[in-house]
Amino acid sequence: MPYIETTVTVCSGNLHLALELISAVFYELGLKGVIIDDQECIQPKVNPEDIADQQHAVVIKQPSITAYFESDFQVDQRLKMLTSQLKQIEKNNHILTSVTCRPLDEENWSESWKAFFQPVSIGRLVVKPSWQVHTSQDEKVFIEIDPGMAFGTGNHATTFMCLQMIEKYLIRGQTFLDIGTGSGILMIAAAALGAEATIGIDNDPVAVEVARENLSRNRVKNGKVILGNLADCLRAGYDLVAANILADAILNLLDEIRRVVKPGGFFIASGIIHGREDEVVRKMKSVGFAIQEIAASDEWVCVVGQCNPS
C-alpha cells in the first residue's frame, strides 16, 4: 500500500512543548509511529551573504515530526484535520509550523524510516535494527527491532529511560505489562532480562502486528500482545508496568493503571515533557503510588512509582 510521508517542521521558543503537542495530534489521528527529529536549530554565526564560498555556508536544521498516512480514501480528510489542529496550536501557543507531504510506495517507505534507527546500548541491553549483523559480546543482551510504523527503538530519550528503569526495577521471574506497546521493545527487553511473562496492549492494530513480529524475531515465547484498551482487556495485577506514552494519556489512564499494578509493584511512566512531571507526580500520588525516582533526559522525564498496599 502507498503512503503519504507527512513532515511538520517546527519553530518555537519552547521546542519540546511544540513537539509534544504535535505528536499528540498525530496520536489522535491514529498515527503512533512518529519520527521525532528534535535537534536544536543551528543559527549561523555570520551573515550568509558575507560567505564567499557558499559550499561552506552553515546549514540550519529545524526540528520536525514525521508520520506516514496510508494513502486511502480517508487520507484527504485526515490531512485537513492535521492542518486545522496545527493552526489551533499555532494560535494558542505561538508556535510556527509548516507541513510538507510526499507520496511513497511501500518499498520506499520501509527504507526511509531506517535512516532514523541506529544501534543503541543501554546497560546490558543493545538494541539494533534486524538488518545489521552483530558480533557476540560477553554479558550483552541483543534486541533486534524492525519498528516500522510503530516506532520505539531506544534511540529516543523516552524509550531509553524506560529501558534503563526496566533493567533497574525488574526482578527475574516477575511479570511485566507494557501499555501502548508500539514496537514491543519494552516487552522484549523485559523478557530478555528474565521476566516470567510479558503482556503488551495497544489500541493500534498496526502496532500490535509489528510487536508480535518483533517478539517472534527475538524468540520471546512468554509474551502476548493484545489489541484493545487497558480498561477493557486486563484485570490481573503485574509486578512491573510501563507506559511510554504522552503525559495526557498517562494522566487519563492512571486510575486504571493503579488497578493493574500489584501491591508493592512498580509503575514506570515515560513520554512526559519537562514541565509536566509535577502533574503526573501529583496524580500518581493521589491514586496510591509512592514516587521512587524521577529521571530526565533531553527535556523528557520518566517517573517511577511504587504501588502502596490498599
C-alpha positions as CSV (number, residue, x, y, z in Angstrom):
1,M,0.0,0.0,0.0
2,P,1.3,3.5,-0.8
3,Y,1.9,6.0,2.0
4,I,1.9,9.8,2.3
5,E,5.0,10.9,4.2
6,T,3.9,14.0,6.2
7,T,6.6,16.2,7.9
8,V,5.7,19.0,10.3
9,T,8.6,21.4,10.7
10,V,8.6,23.4,14.0
11,C,9.8,26.8,15.1
12,S,9.1,27.7,18.7
13,G,10.7,29.2,21.8
14,N,9.5,26.0,23.7
15,L,10.6,23.3,21.3
16,H,9.7,20.3,23.4
17,L,6.2,21.6,24.2
18,A,5.7,22.1,20.5
19,L,6.9,18.5,19.7
20,E,4.6,17.1,22.4
21,L,1.5,19.0,21.1
22,I,2.1,18.0,17.5
23,S,2.8,14.4,18.5
24,A,-0.5,14.3,20.3
25,V,-2.2,15.5,17.1
26,F,-0.7,12.6,15.2
27,Y,-1.7,10.2,18.0
28,E,-5.3,11.5,17.8
29,L,-5.3,10.7,14.1
30,G,-4.2,7.1,14.9
31,L,-0.5,7.5,14.0
32,K,1.7,6.4,16.8
33,G,4.7,5.7,14.7
34,V,6.0,9.2,14.6
35,I,9.7,10.1,14.0
36,I,10.8,13.0,16.2
37,D,13.9,14.7,15.0
38,D,14.4,17.2,17.8
39,Q,17.8,18.5,17.0
40,E,18.0,22.1,18.0
41,C,18.2,24.7,15.3
42,I,21.7,25.8,14.5
43,Q,21.9,29.5,13.9
44,P,24.6,30.8,11.5
45,K,27.3,33.0,13.2
46,V,27.8,35.1,10.2
47,N,25.7,36.6,7.5
48,P,25.4,34.1,4.7
49,E,25.8,36.9,2.2
50,D,29.3,37.5,3.5
51,I,30.4,33.9,2.8
52,A,32.2,33.9,-0.5
53,D,32.2,30.1,-0.8
54,Q,28.6,29.1,-0.4
55,Q,29.6,25.5,-0.1
56,H,30.8,26.3,3.4
57,A,27.6,28.1,4.4
58,V,26.0,27.0,7.7
59,V,23.0,24.7,7.2
60,I,20.1,25.5,9.5
61,K,18.3,22.3,10.6
62,Q,14.9,22.8,12.1
63,P,13.2,20.2,14.4
64,S,10.5,18.2,12.8
65,I,8.0,15.4,13.3
66,T,7.3,12.9,10.5
67,A,4.5,10.4,10.2
68,Y,3.1,8.2,7.5
69,F,-0.6,8.2,6.4
70,E,-1.9,5.3,4.5
71,S,-2.9,6.6,1.1
72,D,-6.6,5.5,1.3
73,F,-10.0,7.2,1.0
74,Q,-9.5,8.9,4.4
75,V,-6.2,10.5,3.8
76,D,-7.5,13.8,2.5
77,Q,-9.8,14.2,5.5
78,R,-7.0,13.3,7.9
79,L,-4.6,15.8,6.4
80,K,-7.3,18.5,6.6
81,M,-7.7,17.6,10.3
82,L,-4.0,17.8,10.8
83,T,-3.8,21.3,9.2
84,S,-6.7,22.5,11.2
85,Q,-5.3,21.3,14.6
86,L,-1.9,22.8,13.7
87,K,-3.5,26.2,13.1
88,Q,-5.1,25.9,16.6
89,I,-1.7,25.0,18.2
90,E,-0.1,28.0,16.4
91,K,-2.8,30.3,17.7
92,N,-2.8,29.1,21.3
93,N,0.9,28.5,21.8
94,H,2.8,30.9,19.5
95,I,4.3,28.0,17.6
96,L,5.1,28.2,13.9
97,T,4.7,25.1,11.8
98,S,5.0,24.2,8.1
99,V,3.8,20.9,6.5
100,T,5.2,19.0,3.6
101,C,3.9,15.8,2.1
102,R,5.2,13.4,-0.4
103,P,3.9,10.1,-1.7
104,L,5.9,6.9,-1.0
105,D,5.3,3.4,-2.2
106,E,5.7,0.7,0.5
107,E,9.3,-0.1,-0.5
108,N,10.5,3.5,-0.3
109,W,8.6,4.0,2.9
110,S,10.3,1.0,4.5
111,E,13.7,2.3,3.6
112,S,13.0,5.9,4.7
113,W,12.5,5.2,8.4
114,K,15.6,3.0,8.6
115,A,17.8,6.1,8.4
116,F,16.5,7.2,11.8
117,F,17.4,3.9,13.5
118,Q,20.9,3.4,14.9
119,P,22.1,0.8,17.4
120,V,22.0,1.9,21.0
121,S,23.4,0.4,24.2
122,I,21.5,0.7,27.5
123,G,23.2,-1.1,30.4
124,R,23.4,-4.8,29.4
125,L,20.9,-4.2,26.5
126,V,21.9,-3.5,23.0
127,V,19.0,-2.5,20.7
128,K,19.8,-2.9,17.0
129,P,18.0,-3.0,13.7
130,S,17.4,-6.5,12.4
131,W,19.3,-5.7,9.1
132,Q,22.6,-5.1,10.9
133,V,24.8,-8.0,11.9
134,H,26.2,-8.0,15.4
135,T,29.1,-9.8,17.0
136,S,28.7,-11.5,20.3
137,Q,29.8,-9.6,23.4
138,D,30.0,-11.0,26.9
139,E,27.1,-10.2,29.1
140,K,25.3,-8.2,26.5
141,V,21.7,-8.9,25.6
142,F,20.9,-8.1,21.9
143,I,17.4,-7.0,20.9
144,E,16.5,-6.8,17.2
145,I,13.8,-4.4,16.2
146,D,12.0,-3.5,13.0
147,P,9.8,-0.7,14.3
148,G,8.1,0.1,11.0
149,M,5.1,2.4,11.7
150,A,5.0,1.5,15.4
151,F,8.2,3.3,16.5
152,G,10.1,2.5,19.6
153,T,13.8,1.8,19.2
154,G,15.7,3.0,22.2
155,N,17.2,6.0,20.3
156,H,14.7,8.5,21.7
157,A,15.1,9.6,25.3
158,T,11.7,8.4,26.4
159,T,12.3,4.8,25.4
160,F,15.9,4.9,26.5
161,M,14.9,5.9,30.1
162,C,12.2,3.2,30.1
163,L,14.7,0.5,29.2
164,Q,17.1,1.8,32.0
165,M,14.3,1.6,34.5
166,I,13.2,-1.9,33.5
167,E,16.7,-3.1,33.9
168,K,16.8,-1.5,37.3
169,Y,13.5,-2.5,38.8
170,L,12.6,-5.8,37.1
171,I,13.4,-8.9,39.2
172,R,13.9,-12.2,37.4
173,G,10.7,-14.3,37.4
174,Q,8.4,-11.3,37.7
175,T,5.5,-10.3,35.4
176,F,5.6,-7.2,33.1
177,L,2.9,-5.2,31.4
178,D,3.6,-2.6,28.6
179,I,0.8,-0.1,28.0
180,G,0.9,1.3,24.5
181,T,3.4,-1.3,23.4
182,G,4.3,0.1,20.0
183,S,7.2,-1.9,18.5
184,G,7.2,-4.3,21.5
185,I,10.7,-3.2,22.5
186,L,10.0,-2.9,26.2
187,M,8.3,-6.4,26.3
188,I,11.3,-7.9,24.6
189,A,13.7,-6.2,27.0
190,A,11.8,-7.5,30.0
191,A,11.7,-11.0,28.6
192,A,15.5,-10.8,27.9
193,L,16.1,-9.6,31.5
194,G,14.2,-12.6,33.0
195,A,10.5,-11.7,33.2
196,E,8.4,-14.8,33.7
197,A,5.6,-13.4,31.5
198,T,5.2,-10.2,29.4
199,I,2.0,-8.6,28.2
200,G,1.6,-5.7,25.8
201,I,-1.5,-3.8,25.0
202,D,-2.2,-1.3,22.2
203,N,-5.3,0.1,20.5
204,D,-3.4,0.4,17.2
205,P,-3.7,-2.8,15.1
206,V,-0.5,-1.9,13.2
207,A,1.4,-1.6,16.4
208,V,0.1,-5.0,17.6
209,E,1.1,-6.7,14.3
210,V,4.6,-5.1,14.5
211,A,5.1,-6.0,18.1
212,R,4.1,-9.6,17.5
213,E,6.6,-9.8,14.6
214,N,9.3,-8.4,16.8
215,L,8.6,-10.8,19.7
216,S,8.8,-13.7,17.2
217,R,12.1,-12.3,15.8
218,N,13.6,-12.2,19.3
219,R,12.2,-15.7,20.2
220,V,10.1,-14.4,23.0
221,K,7.9,-17.3,24.0
222,N,6.4,-15.9,27.2
223,G,4.9,-12.7,25.6
224,K,1.4,-11.8,24.4
225,V,0.2,-8.7,22.6
226,I,-3.4,-7.7,23.0
227,L,-5.4,-5.3,20.8
228,G,-7.6,-3.0,22.8
229,N,-7.9,-0.6,25.7
230,L,-6.5,-1.1,29.2
231,A,-9.8,-0.9,31.0
232,D,-11.5,-3.4,28.7
233,C,-8.9,-6.1,28.5
234,L,-6.9,-6.6,31.7
235,R,-7.8,-7.4,35.3
236,A,-4.7,-9.1,36.7
237,G,-2.0,-7.4,38.7
238,Y,1.6,-7.2,37.4
239,D,4.9,-6.7,39.2
240,L,6.2,-4.1,36.8
241,V,4.1,-1.9,34.5
242,A,5.4,0.6,31.9
243,A,3.7,3.3,29.8
244,N,5.9,5.2,27.3
245,I,3.1,7.5,26.1
246,L,2.3,11.2,26.4
247,A,1.6,12.9,29.6
248,D,-2.1,13.4,28.9
249,A,-2.6,9.8,28.1
250,I,-0.8,8.8,31.4
251,L,-3.0,11.2,33.4
252,N,-6.1,9.8,31.8
253,L,-5.1,6.2,32.5
254,L,-3.7,6.4,36.0
255,D,-6.8,5.3,37.8
256,E,-6.8,2.1,35.6
257,I,-3.1,1.7,35.9
258,R,-3.3,1.6,39.6
259,R,-5.6,-1.4,39.3
260,V,-3.2,-3.5,37.2
261,V,-0.1,-3.0,39.4
262,K,0.4,-5.5,42.3
263,P,0.7,-4.0,45.8
264,G,4.4,-3.3,46.1
265,G,4.9,-3.4,42.4
266,F,6.3,-0.5,40.3
267,F,4.9,1.7,37.5
268,I,7.3,3.4,35.0
269,A,5.7,6.5,33.3
270,S,7.7,8.0,30.4
271,G,7.0,10.2,27.5
272,I,6.5,13.2,29.8
273,I,7.7,16.6,28.6
274,H,9.7,18.6,31.1
275,G,7.4,20.9,32.9
276,R,4.5,18.4,33.1
277,E,6.1,16.0,35.5
278,D,4.6,17.7,38.5
279,E,1.1,17.0,37.2
280,V,1.9,13.3,36.7
281,V,3.6,13.0,40.1
282,R,0.6,14.6,41.9
283,K,-1.8,12.2,40.1
284,M,0.4,9.2,40.8
285,K,0.5,10.0,44.5
286,S,-3.3,10.6,44.6
287,V,-4.1,7.1,43.2
288,G,-1.7,5.4,45.6
289,F,1.9,5.4,44.2
290,A,4.9,6.4,46.3
291,I,7.4,8.2,44.0
292,Q,10.7,6.3,43.9
293,E,12.6,8.1,41.2
294,I,12.4,10.9,38.6
295,A,14.9,10.9,35.7
296,A,15.3,13.4,32.9
297,S,17.0,13.4,29.5
298,D,16.7,15.8,26.6
299,E,13.8,17.7,28.2
300,W,11.9,14.4,28.6
301,V,11.0,13.0,32.1
302,C,10.5,9.5,33.4
303,V,8.8,8.9,36.7
304,V,8.8,5.6,38.7
305,G,6.3,5.0,41.5
306,Q,5.7,2.0,43.8
307,C,2.1,0.9,44.4
308,N,1.2,1.2,48.0
309,P,-0.8,-1.6,49.6
310,S,-4.5,-0.9,49.6
